[in-house]
């Protein structure tokens, strides 16, 4: 088949897929060749973009093609370990180009040490919002990559399904060394059922961003308690102060919506901790407690009573509060250290200007809690379907080498997982990443559950319902506790005080 049969009962996408696969098999499209764009394929075969996109997506999932952001779609290397040039080929999946940069630096280091057996990366870059489903599809088709990045939120799910190889199994001796030189919170974020499943390369922490230059000009200190947060926000709500700095209508912003996805949990779960509340602990659901109720009631009051935060936080997308803060329309914003590059890019600052103008602190403490922060991030994992496990592990061992990890963290603002690298960065002076490292020493992690992504969606729904006023706080908490119990099969703690709501 070399042409699309528009009157055929065979789906158009499948016909196009077969044409392209056959070209690859005949050598008309060779490994490394860039294929036509979607628009070019539409014109070439006289079909719409939808079947073209579906055909290419399936070919990526099946390992025929790979996408590289900003460059295009390319024919992959042979699925065998050796390609035509005699290089060892590893298939890897990233969520963005940063992780590609880090692993490619490790490849150069690896190949310089073993020039007789050079490694080659077969790279597939998938957007963060799509990478979970993409990896699940690859594993289901028996075409899992050798290495991928994986958010710590999903790690327990993949480990529970036996998709991954624990680090202890791959190399017990190196794993023990890694544990001794890794921050405990980052280890915890990558553990499931007592084993280490992800290699904690870098992390990020949830923070309260504030405009350092503005607070200093107004002779204000960054807030460490809810009361101080209100005082600072009220100060920047004054008409003359708003006019002085060109602020918007609300001085404090955060993501509090279903649309915000995991970002809502990332930013607001520490607010629950700051009130002395918890989501889960010791195999019980602890959500419906007075401490959690006080946190949600406080956030709700900031919107509806004190008017210090905008009502439409319940409709914010994951990056909206960072955009508002970066454009100088808010003096305070909940966020994460990973947003530093985005803030710099949006505001047009270099790192020195960022440090001069912007500061960050843990989420301020509530009446019954203490300042809190959450550590998370993307980590490298190894797959059981890999035909080259030891080569993959050897490459990842290079990735955490200080010669590679340290300059990467300096460039990106990512917090290194290795304590020795963090100590070296702190000794060298006042960089952004050196200032974030102390956050990790007090950070907590999200619960390690196979179904945590579903739990997180329920938490985001709870926040949105409470902040929008759709449900009373206590009723929403009790209902959410019931739903999480159904998802996880975990019991609700007997000490929980709110009664089960009517359905």
N, C-alpha and C positions, 0 to 999 in steps of 0.2 A: 504494500500500500504506500503510494507516494502522494496521493491527493486526498483531500477530505471529501467524503461522500455525504452531501447534505441531506439526501433522501434515505440514507441508511438507518436502520433501527439501532445501530451501534452508536452510543453517545459520542458527541463531537470531541469532548475532552479525551476520551479513550482512544479515538482514532488518532488525534494529534500525538498523544503519548506514545502510541505504537510506532508512528512515523519517526519520532525523535529517537526512541530506543533503538530502532533498526539502524538509523544513521550512526549511532554510537557503536553498535555491533559490527557494522561494515567498515568502521574506521573513517567515515566521512566527518564525524565529529570526534576529535581525539581528546584525551585527558589534558585539561588546561585550556581547551578552546572556550571562548566566550560565545554563548548562543545568542540568537536574536532577542531583542527586547519584546515585551508583551505586545506593544504596538506594532512592531515589525512582523511578529508572527500572525497577528490579526490580519494585516494587509497581505501577507504571503499566502495564507490559507483561506482567506475570505470568511472568517468567523469572528464572533464577538470576543470581548476580553474575558468573560466569565469562564468559558471552557478552556481558554488558554491558561488562565491563572490556575484552574483546577489541575490541568495536566502537569504544569510545572511544579505545583505544590506536591503532587504525588511522586514525581520523579525525585524531588529533593528528599522526601521521606524514605524513598526506596534506595537512596544512595547513588543515583545516576548523576544528579546535579548538586551543586552547592552555590549558595548565594553569599555575596560579599557586599556589605553596605557601601554604597557610593561607587561601586565598580561594575556590578552586574551579576549574571548567572553563568556558571562555568561547568563544564563536564568534569566530574571527579576523577581522581586517580583510580587505578584498578582496585577492586575490593580485596585483592590479595595483598600480602604484606609487601611484595616487591613490585614497584612500578617499572616502566620500561627503561628508566634511567638507572635502575639498581638501587634506588633509595628506599629506605623503610618508610612506610606511609602510615600515619596515625590519623584517624578521623576524629575531629573535635567539633563541639557545638558551643558557641558563645552567645551571650545576650547583647553584647555591644563590643565595639572595637578595642576598648581598654583591655579586656581580658585576652584578646588576640595579641595585642602588643606585648603583654607580659609573657605569654607562652612562647611567642616568637623569639623574645630575648633569651628565654631558657633554651630554645632549640639551637640558637647560635652558640651558646655556652656548651651545650651537649655535644654539638657537632665538632667544635674545636677540640673537645676532649677525646672524641672517638671519630676521627676523620674517615676511617676505613668503613664505618657503618653509619653514614649520615641519615638523619631523620628528616622527613618531609611531612608538613601538616596539610591535611585535607580539611578545609575550614568551611563551616556553615554558620552564618550569623543569623539569628532569629530574634525578633523583638522580644523584650522581657515579658510582655503580656501574652505572647504566644509560645514561649519556650517550654512551659510545662506540658501543654498538650502535644507539642511537637516531639518532645522526648518520650512521652508515653506512647505515641504512635510508632516511633522508631523501635522501641523495645518490643511492642506488640507485633511488629513485622519481622522481628529477628534481626534488625539492622541497627542496633544500638551503637552509638559512637564508642571509641576507646576512652575518651575523656569528655566531660562537659562541665560547664559551670552550673551550679544548682543552688537556688536560694535555700537557706537553712530552714525556711518555713516548710519546704517540700521534702526535706531530707528523710524524715521519719517515714513518710509515705513510700518513697522509693526503696528505702531499706527494708521496710516491712514486707514489700512485695518481692524481695530477693533480687532486685534489679542491680544492686551495687555490691562491690567487694569492700568489706571493712578494712581499714588501714592495718589493723592488727594481723589480719590474715595475709595481706599482701607482703608485709615486711614487719614482723613483730619487733625486731631490734630497733629499727629506725622509728617505729611508732612510739616506743618508749622514750627515745631521745626527743621526738617532736613534742610529746606531752610535757616534758620537763621545761621546754623553752617556748611554751604557748600560754597566752593568758587564759586563766580558768574559765572566764565567761565565754570565750571563743571556743574552747573545747566543749563546754556544755552545749553550745548552740549546734554542735556537730555530732553529738552523741545520741544514740538511741539504744535502749535496752543494754546499757553498759558498754557498748562498743563505739569506736570512733569511725564514722562513715564518710565524713568529708574532711578534706585537708584545709584547715583554716588559714588561708593565705592572707586575706585582708578582711576588715570589718568596717562597720560604721555604727554610730550611736545616735539615738534620738536626743534632741536638744531643744532649748528655747533660744532662738536667735534674737538678738537685740541690736539696735543701732548704737554702737559704742560711742561714736562721735557725738550723737545727739544727747545721750544720757550724760556724758561728761560736760557738754555745754550747758545742760540744765541742772548740773550738780546733783545728779541722781545716781544711785547704785543699782546694778543689775538685781532683779528680784530673786530671792531665795525661798520665799513663802508665797502662798496665795494672796495674803493680805498685801504684801509688797508688790505683787503683780498687779493687783487692782489699783494701788496708789500710782504706780508708774503709768499704767494705761490711762487713768483719769487725768494725769498731768498732760499727756499728749492728746487728750480729748478736748482740752481748752481751745477755744477758737483762735486765740492769738498764737498759741503754739502750733496748731495745725497749719495756720497760714505761714508761719515762719519756716516750716520745713516742707510745705507742699503736700501734706498728708491727705489721705482720703478720709472717708467718714468714720472709719473704725481703726483704732490703733493696734488691735490684736487680731491675728488671723490664725486659723488652723483648719485642717481637713476633718470634717465630721459627717461623712456621708457613705452610703453604699457605693456610690460612683468612685469614691476614693480608694475602694478596695483595701488591700493590705496596708496602705499608707495610713488609713484611719486607725487601724489597730496599732501600727508602729508609733504613731504620735500620741494616742490617747490611752493605751494600756498603761504607760508610765504614769499618767495622771491618776489612774486607779491605785497604782502602787503608792504614789505620793500621798494618798489619803489613808494608807494602811490597809487597803483592800487587795484582793487577789482574784484571779480568774479560776485557776485550778491549783490544787496542792494535795499531795499524798493520796492521789487517786480519788479525790472528791471535787465536786464543783462548789466553789466558794463565791460565786458571782453575786448572788442576791443578799448582800450584806449592807449594814448601815454605812460602812466606809465607802463602798462603791456608790451607794445612793448619794452620799454627800458629794462625791466627785462629779457625778453627772448633774446633780442639782446646781453645783457651783458653776459648771460650764454653761448650763442653761441660763443661769442668772446673768452671766456675762453678756448673753445675747439679748434676752427679753426684758430684763429689769435694768441692768446697768448700761446697756447699749454700748459696750466696749468691743464687742465682736459682731460681725455681720450675720444677719439671719440666714443668708444664703450659703453659709459654711456647710449646710446640709445638702448642698448640691455641688460642692467643689469636686473637681477632679483631683487626681493624686498630686499634681504639680502646681495647683492654683495658688495656694498660700505662699509658696516659694516665689512665684511670679510677682505677687502683690508686694511682698517684702523686698524683692530685688529691685523693683521699680520705685522704691522709696515711698510707697503709699501706706505702709504700716510700720510702726516702730518695734513691734514684737511679733514673732511668729513661731509656732511649733514646727519642727522639721527634723532633719537628720544631717549629720556631718557630710554625707555624700552629696548634699546640695551645694557645697561650697563652690565647685566648679561652675555650676549652673548660675549661682548668684554672681560670681565674677563675670561670667560671659554676658549675662543680661545687663548688669550695671556698667560693663566696660572697664572693670578694674583689673589690675594685676594682683598678685598675692600680697604685696606690701600694702596696697590700698585696702584690700579686704581686711587685713588685720588691723589697720588703722580705723576703719569705719564700722566694722561688725564684730560683735562678740557673741559668745554663747555660754550657757550654763545648763546644768541638768534641769529637768522639769521641776518647778518649785514645789516645796513641801506643803501638804495640807495640814489641818489641825492635828491629825493623829498619825502622820507619816513623816517621811523625810524626802529630800530631793532624790529623784529617780531618773534612770536612763535605761534604755533597752539597746542591747547589741545585736546586730544582725548582719546580713550581707550575703554575697555570692561566694561559693566555695567550689573547689575542684573535686570531682568524684570520679571513681573508676567503675566500669561496668562489667558485669559477669559475662556478657556476650563478647567482650573484647578478645581478639585472637592474639593480642600482643600486650598482655597485662604488665609484664616486667619492664618492657620498654616504656610504657605509659607511666608506670610508677617512677622509673628512673628520671623521666623528664620532669615530673612533678617535684621530685626531690631537688632538682636544679632550680625550680621555680621559687622555692623558699630560701635559696641561697642568698645571703646578705648582699652579694654583688649585684643581684638582679632585683630582689625585693625592695631594698632600700631606695634606689633611685626611682622605682615605680611609685612607691608611696609618696616620695617627695613631689613627683609630678602631678599625681592625681588627688592627693589629700586623703587617700584611703589609709586607715589605721592598720599597721602591720600586725599579723597574728603572733609573730615571734617576739618574745620579750627582749632578746638580745638586739634585734634590729630597732625596736622601739627605744631601747636605752641609748643606742648610737645616735638616733635622730634627736633625742632630747639633749644629748651632750653638745650637739653641734649648733644649737641656738634656737631662736624663736621663729620657727616655721609654723604654718597652720597645722600640719599633722602632728608636730611635737606638742602643740597645745591640746590636741584632742585625746592624746594617749591617756592622761589621768582619768578620763571618763570611763575607760574600759575596766579600770580597777574596781569601780563600784557598780558596774552595769549588771543587769539581769537579762534573762533570755525568755523568749516565748516558750510555752509548754511544748515538749517533744512528743507529738501525737501524730499517728498516721493520717488522721482526719482533721488536722489543725486548720487547713485551708477552709474547710466548711465551718469550723468553729469561728474562725476569723470573720467570715461573712455574716454570721449571726451577731457577732460583737458589733460590726459596722452597722447592721440593721438596728441593733439596740441603741447605739449612739444617735443615729439619725432620728429614730422615733422619739427619743427623749428630748433631743435638742430642738426638734421641730414642734414639740408639744402634742404629737399625735396620741401619745399614751402617757399616763402618769408614770413617774420614774419607778416607783415600787412595783407597779403592775408589769411594766416592761422588763424589769429585772427578773421577776419571777417567771414570766413567760419565756424569756431567753434562757434561763437556767434549765427549764423543762426541755427546750429544744436542743440545747447542747448535750443534755443527758441522753436524749434519744439518739443523737449523732454518735456519741462516744461510748455509750453503755456505762458511763460512770454515774455513781449515785450523787445526789445533791446532799451536801453536808447537813446533818441534823441541826446544826446551829443556825442555818439560814432562817431568817426571821419573817420573810414575806410569804404570804399564803399563795397557793396556786391560783392563778386567775382563771376566770371563765374563758372558754375557747372563743 
